[in-house]
Amino acid sequence: MPNAPGFVHMFRTLPIAGVALMALALSAGRSFASDESARDLHERVNRLEATVRAQEAVRAVKRIQHTYAHYLESGLWSDLADLFTQDAIAEFPTGIVRGRSQLRRHFMQQAERASPGLANGQLHVHLIMQPIVNVSADGRSVMGTWHEMAMLGRFGSSASWRGGVYENEYTLENGVWKISRLRYFEQYRGAYDDFGHKAPPAWKIPYHFEASHVGVTIPANALESLARESSAGADSERVGALARRVQRLSDETEVRNLQHSFGYYLDRKMWDDVADLFAKDGSLELASRGVYIGRERIRRALEVFYGPSPLRYGELFDHIQLGTVVTVSADGRSAAARTMELRMLGVNGEYAQWEVGTYENQFVREEGVWKLKAVRYFPRMATDYDEGWARDAKPAPGPVNEFPPDRPSARHESYPVAYVVGVHYRNPATGRAV
């Protein structure tokens, strides 16, 4: 039987579907001639279960933190506070906050709100990126470092940037991963029109990780600790259940990669490649332009909206995908994903534009391969680079007469109107619909 470091290395280097095959191999009808062989199998299953539990913990923590950003930008204060443990401690530049009720009040005060939601004309975008997530040595907690870039303001009066680093800790409360300690270290802030941003004097951040942790999300001693807490049941039954859990993790990874591939191909105006990501009857709905169905119609729509491929000389056309939260159906045949998008658009010497939006997309497994079933993009804010979001707010685009859609889409509003894009998944801490 491989030792713990070797087992961790094997899990890191094998595709996650390969781990599922390894699990199935363990459960194949093999007979063991001795108690020693049976114990060997039992220990292997315990280690496999420990690895899956640790991987699921990392995924759960990322889901919690990305949800934190989605709720914060929409003013869902109560749902946001529920992501924390009952006795959570949060350290902000303004002071220490304890418990859910105080955290709810803090988030509302920071947004200058006295009721749920945002005010009309208010921008409260928090983009979370660059995660470094590690399981603790005993496997009972998870640490996470994240960078946040916030775009804040009120139409007609203010626009500002703010950025910093979160150093958070996550623990299980009643079997659910939640934020138990939040520490936010502000690194810069400033008005949109200012030349440069003001930075606080202290830049030393107590990161939870060191150089020796690079590439080791789950340390060997965490697996050893978790392996001692194996579940009940026959090993063959446990392996079957673990294989299903591993397949779910694999599906989530494939769907996330598919969403991010969409962003990469979009950046380069690779319209053939974008269209190939869709199922045969897939659909595209960008803002209120209408719904286009089928790969050929989708490809043509993208060319009409954004111009032909390739990019022009001096053209910037970036679509950064952030905070993707994937939900795979119980039967593993379909999925949904919510993603924030930061767009940086322009042509040198002609124009430049910022845009922030939200995707609520659907996916389907077609002939064993995950495909885009429906892309729905909701622009949240679009503004001229020189003017900024205090002075300029472009309306969400409507239908294009040159290339009518297959069916109309419902009209939705964009900044400065306060508009919340529906969340497809339940609150990961409470299980309640949002």
N, C-alpha and C positions, 0 to 999 in steps of 0.2 A: 504493500500500500504506500502511495507517495506521502512524503512528509508534508506538513502544512504549507511551507513556502513554495514547494513544488506544485502543490495543488492550486495555490493562489495564482502562480504563474500560468498554469495550464488554463485556468478560468479566464485570465486576462487576455491570453493570446489566441485561444480558440474562439471562433464565432459563437455567439450565444446559442444559435441553433445546434452547433456541434456539441454543446454541453447537454442539450436535450437528448441528442442521440446517445451520448455517453450514459445518461440516466436510463434510457430505454434499454441499453445493452446490459446494464446491471440487473434490470428486471426480467431479462429474457429467461426462458425456462432452463436454469442451470441447477444442477444438483451439487451439494457440498458433502464431502465425505467425512468431515470432522467439525467439531464445535469451533475449532480455530478458524476454519474457512467461513463459517456462519458469522463469527464475530468480526472477521475481516470485512465481509459485506456490510454488516450493520454499521461499522465505523465509517465505511465509504459513504453510505447513505446519510449518516449524520453530518459528515463534512459537506456533502452536496447540499443538504438542507440548510446548513449554516451559511454557505455561499449564496444561496438563493435569498435567504432572509436578509443578508447584508446588502445585496444588490437591490432588493425591494425597498429597503430603508433609504438608500441613496436616492432612488427614484421618487419615493414619497416626499422626501425633504425638498427636492427640486420642484415638485408639484406645488408644495406649500409655498415656497418662496416666489415662484412665478405667479401663483394666485394672489399673493400679497400685492404684487405690482398691479395686476388686473383690477383688484378691488379698490386699491388706493386711487387709481386714475379715474374711477367711476364714482367715487364717493360712497362706496358701500361700507360704511363705518362699522356696523354691527357684525357683518360677515367677516370683515377684516380683523376685528378684535377676537373673533372666535378661533382664529388660526393660532392663538397663543394658549399656553397652559394657564390654568386658573391662577397660579402664583408666579406668572412670568415677570421678569425684570427687563426693562428696556432702558438703555442709556443713550440719551440724545445730547447734543450740544447745549440744550436748554435745561437739562437736568435728568434725574432718574424717575421713571414712571413704573408703577407696580400694579399688576392685576389687569384683567380684561376691561373692567369698567373705566379705569383711569386711562388705559390705552385708547379706548374708544374716544374719550373726551380729548385726549392729546391730539389724535389725528384730526378731529374736527376743528380744534383750535388752530392747528397749523394751517388748515385750509380756510380758516376764518368762516367756518360754518357752524350753525346752531341747529341744523336739521339734516336729515338724510339727503344724500346726493350733492351735486355741485350746483352753483348758481349759473344762470345763463350768462354767457360771456366769460366763463372761467375755464382756464386750461390748467390741468393738474396731472400731467403725464409723468410717469416714473418708469424709466427704462432700466431693467435689470440685466446685467451681462457679466461675463467672465467668471463663471462659478468655479470654485475650488472646494470640493466636498470630500470629507474624510470621515470614516467610521472610527469611533474611539477604540482604544486598546481592549476594553472589556466588551465592546459591541453593544453597549446600552445607551449610547448617545451618538449624535452625529454633529460635526462642526462644518460650517459653511461660510466661505468668504465670497462676497459679491460686490461688483461695482455698480453704482446707480448714477444715472444721469437724468435729472429732472428738468422738464420744460414747464415753467409756471407763468401765470399771468392772468390779467383781466383785459378783455377787449376794450380798447379806447383809453386805457390808463397805464398798463404795465406789462412788461415781458421780461423774464429773467431765466437764467440758468442756475442750476445747483448740482453739485456732484460730490460723491464721497464713497466710502467703503463700509459695508456691513461685515461684522464679525459675529456670527450668530451660533447659537447652540440649540439643538433640537432633541427632544426626549419623547418617550411614549407616555401618553396619558390615557388610561382606559383602553389601551391597545391601539391608539391612534397617534401618529407622529405629529407633533406641534412645535412651535417656537417656544422655547423655555427661557432663552436669554437673547436679547437683541442689543448690539452695540453699533451705533452709527458714528462714523468719523468723517465729518465734513471736510472736504479738501478744497473746494472752490465754490464761489457764488458770485453773481454779478448781473447787472441789468443787461439786457440784450444789446443795447446801443453802446455800452461801455467798451473801451479798448482794453481788453484783458479782464480777468476776473480776480476778485480778492480772495486770497487764501489765508486760512488761519495759521498762526505761527507754528503750531505743533503738527508735524507730519509723520511722526513715528507711530505706526499702528502695530498693536500686539497680535500679529497673525498667528493663527493656530498651527500653521504648517511650517516645515523647514525644507531645505534642499533634499534631505534624505527621504522625504515623503513623496517626491516626484514619481508619478506613475503607480503609486501604491494607495489606491483609494480605500482598500480594505486590508488592514494589516493581518499578519498571520495569527497573532495572539487574539485578535477579535474573532477569527474563525474558530480557534480552539475554545474560546469561551462560549460562543454560540452553539458549538457542536455538543457541548455538555447539556444542552437544553433541548434535546430531540423530542419530537412529537410522538404520540402513541400510535400503535398500529403495526401491522405486518410490513416488513421492508418493501415487499413487492407493491403493496398498496401505496405506501409513501412515495416510492419512486414514480409511480403513475401520476400522482398528484403533483409532484415536483416538476415532472415533464410538462404538464399543462401550465404551471406557473412560469416556467422558463420560456415556453412558447409565447405566452402573453407579453413577457418582457421583450422578446424578439420582435413581436408584432409592433409594439410601441416604438421600438428603435427604427424599424423600417418606415413606419408612418411619419415619424419625425424627420427622418432623412429625406423622405419624399417631399414634405413641405419645404424643407430648406433647399432642396434641389430646384424646386419651383422658383425660389428667390434668386438662386445663382443664374439660372437660365434667363430669367427675366432681366437681370442686370445687364446681360450681354445681348439682349434682343434675339435670343436663339429660339425663334418662334416654332420651328419644327420640333425642337427638343421639348419645349414647353407643352405643345399639343400632345406629344407622345406620352406625357405623364398622366393623361386623362383616360378614364374608361371609355368604351365605345360610345356610350350615351351620356358621357360626362357633360357638365354645364359650367359656364363661366358667367359670373355676375359681379361687375365692378362698379361700385357706387350705385347710382340709379340709372345706369345706361341700358338696363334690360338684361335678359338672360339669353345666352347663346349656347346651343346644344350641338354636341358632336365635334370631333377633332378638327375637321376642316373649317367649320364655322368659328370655332374658338381661335384657330390660327389667324384667320382673316380678321377677326375682331381685334386681336392684339395689334396687328399691323395697321389697322385703321386708327385705333386709339393713339398708338405710340410711335408710328412711323416704321418704315421698312428696316430690315436687318441688312448690314450690320450697323453698329453704332457709328455716328458721324465723328469726324475728327473734332476733338475738343468737347465731346458730349459726355456729361455725367448722368448716369441712369442707375443709381444704386438703390436696392430694396433690401434693407437689413432686417432679417427675421429674428425676433427676440421673444423670450418668454413663452415658448410653445408648450402647451398642455395638451397631451394626447389621451383620449379615452377610447379603449377598444371594447367592442360589444362582447357580451357574454359568450356568444357562439364563435367569436373570432373572425366573422365574415365582413364586418364593417367597423368603422371607427370615425371619430370626429377629433378636430384639433382647433384650438384657439391660439392665435399668434398675433403679437404686436409687430408692426412694421414701421421702420423709420426710412423715409425716402429722402434722398438727396438728388435733386434733378437740376439740369441746366445745360447750357451750351456756352462755351467760352466766348465772351464778348456780346452775348445775346440776352440771356436771362439766367436766374438761379432761384431755386424754390425749395423750401422745406415742406414735408408732408408727414403726418403721423396717421396710422390707420390700424384697423383690427380685422383679422380674418377669422371667420367661423366656418371652417371647411368640413366636408364629409369625404370619406374614403371608402373604397370597396375592394375586396380581394377578387381579382378577375383572373381566372385560370392560374391560380396559385401566386399571383403577383399583386402587390398593393398598388392601386391606381387612385387618382383623384376622381371622386364622384361628383362633387360640387364645390366650386370655389366661390365664396361670397366675401367680398372685400368692402369694408365700411370706412371711408376716409373720415378721420376724426378732426383733423386740422390741416389746412394747406395755406401757406403764406409766402409772399415774395421775400427773398433773402434780404434785400436792402430795407424793406419796410418792417419786417418782423411781425409777430402775432399780436402786438398791441395795436397796430394800425391797419393791418391787412388780414382779411380772412376770406378766402376764396370759397364760393359755394360748391357743394358736391355736384359733379357733372351729371347731366341727364342724357337721354337717348341721342344717338347720332343719326341724322336723317340719311346720310350717305350709305349706312349699312344698318338697316332696321333689325332689332332683336327678334328672336323666335317668340318671346313673350315678354311683356313688360315686368318691371320690378317695382316693388313698393318704394315710394319716395321716402328717403330718410334725411335727417338734418345733420349738418356738420357745424363745427365751431364757427361762430360764437354761440350757437344754440347748444344747450346741455342735452346730450343724447347718449343714452347707455345702450351699448350693443349687447343683446341677450347672451347669457353664458350657458353653453350647452351642458356643462357638467355641474354636479352638486358640490357644495362646499366640502372640501376634503377633510375638514376637521369635524364637522357636525353631520354630514350626510344629507343636509337639507338643501332643497332647491333654492337657487338664488333668484 
